């Protein structure tokens, strides 16, 4: 069955059943990425718009490829070259593109809650591709998919999320999603980069990353978001790296078969040592691949797909293997 919702805005209000449906659907759709001809007719006749008010490479490209691989018509609006720079409001932009027949709008915006506003005024489905310091639900889903793919389950795992928690919408989505799926989530970082009251989500909080990493099955490193920093949150980048950077010495505390993750882009030598980012435990490249599969699943389920239709369409595209 498709998702029983019009929009995907947050993992805070998504049930474990819905998340499992998305992950299972992504598992089936990922097979398309290994074909010589990556094309199935699943979303033929549907239109998807990516509307990004902030720079993005991975998220925007993966959504566009996800739509194209399923035969949707995809359109990208670069706000720097649109009527937005002339003062057009978000409401007017939304109504304009919806009047053109868009079925789904994928939006990234620097203001928390902007996709929720868009969803209230549009009949089209809205997918939150990151809003301010709030959430990034499809990143959380692809992270969970990657963990489940490597570990076989999410329940009972210790997941350590390290770094700039305060500014990270990725951290918030992962806390909500992983906790609902039965993982034990630890957050570690400087006190000045830890959101007040984050303990209420059920995550365990520490300012010693060694405590978070010890015995962890998954170590997720977050980018130090220098573009959002205010003065006084930490002394220097060198000091941050010394106290909170993830390196081989600290990773030796993790479980023997741990996996290392990072949502990207990485500040090598700051929050993560370059040699560990490229080591055998790293699944950072897998996250990029899985991002396409998960976004295919979200688009498919939002736009009305069913398991029976999916299997029929996968077989129809099978000659491209």
N, C-alpha and C positions, 0 to 999 in steps of 0.2 A: 504494500500500500504506500502511496505517497505520503509526505509529511503532512500532518494535519495542522498546517499553519501557512500563512501567506508569506511571511518574511523570516529571515534568519538574522537576528540582531544581537543576540547575546546567548551565552551558554548558561547564564544564571537562571533563565526561565525554561531551559530545555531539559527534558526528562532523560534518564538513562536509556529508556527504550528508544527514544528518538535518536540519541547519539549512536546507539548500537545499530540502528537501521542505516544511518549514514555511513558508518564504518563498514558494515557488511556490503552495502552497495558499492562503496569505493573499492572494496576487495575484488568484486566482480569486474568493475570497469577498468581497473588498473591493467588488465590483460591487453586492452587496446593499445597501451603505450608501447608494448613490445612488438607490435605489428609493423610490417614494412609500410603499409598504407594505413595511417591512423585516422580512420574515418568510419563512422556509423551513422545511420539516418535518425538516430534517437530523438533529436530536437529539431528536425527539419521543419522550417516554417516558423520557428520561434526566434525572437530577437533579444539580444542581451547587450546592455550598455554599460561600459565601465566609466565611471565618473569620479576622477581622482583629484582632490584638492591639495594633496600632498604628493611628493615624489615617491615612486615605487617602481621596482623592477620585478621582483619575484612575484608579488601578489597580483599585480595587474596583468603581467604576462601569463601567469598560470590560469587566471580566470579567462583570458581571451583564448588561450589554447584549449582550455576545457570546453568552451562553447564551440569552437571551430571543429574539434575532434568529434563532436556530436552533431555536427551539421547545422548548428544555430548560426544566425546572422549576428555577428558581433561588431559593435561600434565603440570606438574610444573617443571620449571628449577630453582633450588637454585643456584644462581650465585657463592656462596662461594664454591660449590662443582662441578663447571663446568669448562670448558676450559677458562672461563673469567679470573680466577685467574692465568692462564698461559700466559696471555697477549692477548687473542683473542679479536679483536675489535668488536664493536657493529655491524658493517656492516657484518663481517664474521659470527657472531653468527646468525644474521637475515637470511642471505642467507643459512646457514646450516639448520636451522629449517624449512625454507620455502621449501627447497629441499626435506624435508620429508613429504610434503603435508599438512602442517598446513593451516587451513582456516582463523584463527583469532589469533592475538597476543595481549595479554593484558599486558601492560608494565608499571612498575613504575621505575623511574630513578631519581637520584639526580640532574641531569643537565636539566635545563629548555630547552624545545625544542627537547629533545631526541626522544620522540614519533613522532614528526613531521618529523624528519630525517628518522626514521624507515618507516613511511608511504610512503615517497617518493621513497624508494628503494625496497619496498615489494609489491607484488601483493596481499598478504593476507590483510585482514582488520586489522587495528590497533586501539586499545582502550587505551586511556591515563588513567592510574590508578594513576596519580599523577606525575608531572614532576617538580622537584626543587621547586621554589617558584612561579611557574606559575599558573597551574590550576589542578583541580581534578573534571572533568565534571560529572562523575557518582555519586560522593558525592553530588554535587549541585543538581542533578536530584532527588536523593533519599530524600534529605532535602525538596525539593519542593513537592514531592509526599506525604511526611509525613504531611506537612503543609496543603496541599489541602485535604488530608484525614480527618484531624481534623477540618478544618475551612470551607471546602466546596469550597473555592476559594483562589486564590492568589492575585487577583486584589483588590487594596484598602487597603491592610493590611500594618501595620507598623511593620517592621522587624528590630530589633536591633541586630547587630553582635558585640560582645564585646571581646576585648583581643588583642592578638598578630596578628594584621592584616598584618604587614610587611612580616612575614614568612609564611603566611597562603595561600596555594593554594585553600583551601576550601572557604575562604572568597572571593577570586576573582571569582570563579565559581558561587557562590551564588549571588554576586553583578550583574554579567551579566545575569544570569538566572532569578532571582526574578524581576529585573528591567524590563526585556522584558515582563514578565507576569503581570506587572501592580502593583507590590508591591512598597512601599516606604522604601528604605533601609537606615538605619543609621549605621555608623561605629563609634565605640568608643574604645579608648585605649590611651596609652601614646604617646606623640608626636614622641618619638624616635622609636616607633613600628608602625608607620603609614606611608605607602608608599607615597612618594612625588607624587603629581598630581592625587591621587586616586579620587579626586572630579570630575575629567573629566568623570568618569564612570556614573555620575548621582547620586551617593550615597551622603548622607549628612554626614559630618564628625564633630565629637565633641570629646573633651578630657575629658568631664564629663560624666561618664556612666549613671548618674541619668537622664541627658537630653535625652539620647538615649532610656533608658528603660521607661521613663514616657509615659504612654498610649500605650505601645507596645503590639501588638497582639502575637508576637513571640520574644522570647529572645534566641539568639543563642550564646553560650559561646565557645570560641576557646581555645585550649590548648596552654599554654605558652611553646613554643618549645625550651626547654633548650639546646637541642643538636645543635641548629643553632645560639644560642645567641653569640654575641660578647660583650666584656666588655664595660661598660659605657652606655648600653641601658636603664638600670634601676638600682637603688641603691642596693636593696636586694629583695629576694623573699618575705620576710615578708612585705616590703614596697609596693611591687606590689600588694600583696593580700589585704592590707589595703585600697589602693587607687582604685584598679580596680577589686577586687574579687567580684563575684556575690553571694549575700547572701539574706536571707529573708527580711532584712530591705530594701534593694534596690529593690527587686522584688515586694515589696508592691506598688511601683509606677506604675507597669505595669497594663494593662487592667485586669479586674476581671477574664476573661476566657483565659488568656494568656497561651501559651505553652512554655516549656523550652527545649532547644535542646543543644546537644554537639556531635561533630563528633567522639570523642574518639581518643585515650585513654585519660582519665581524670586525671589531677593532683588534686586530692581531697584536699581541704584546701588551694589551691593556687589560681587558677582562678575561682573555684566553690566550695561552701561550700557543705560538704557531705550530710547534711540533705536536702538541696533543690534538689540535684541531684536525690534523691530517693523519692521525694514528689509527690503528685498527679498530679501536673502540668507537670511533666517531661515526655517526649516522647522519651527519649534516647534509651530505649530498642526497641521501635517501629521503630526507625531509623535503627537499626541492621536488623530487620526482613524485612523492606522495601528495604534495600539494596540488598537483594537477588532478590526480585521481580523486581526491576528496572534494575538490571544487566541481569536478564533473558530477559527482554524486549529489552534491547540494543543489546544483542547477537542475539535474534530472528529477530529483524528488520534489523540488519546489514547483516545477513546471508540469507536474502531473503524471510523471512516469510511474509504472507499476513493475514489479518483478517479472511478470509474464511478458510485458512489452520489452523490457530490457533484454531478456534472453532471446527473444525473437530478433531484436535489432542487432545484438551481438553476432548472431548466426548470419544475419543478412550482410554484415560487414566482414564476415570471416574469410571471404575470398581474398581480402587484402593482407592476410597473414604472410 
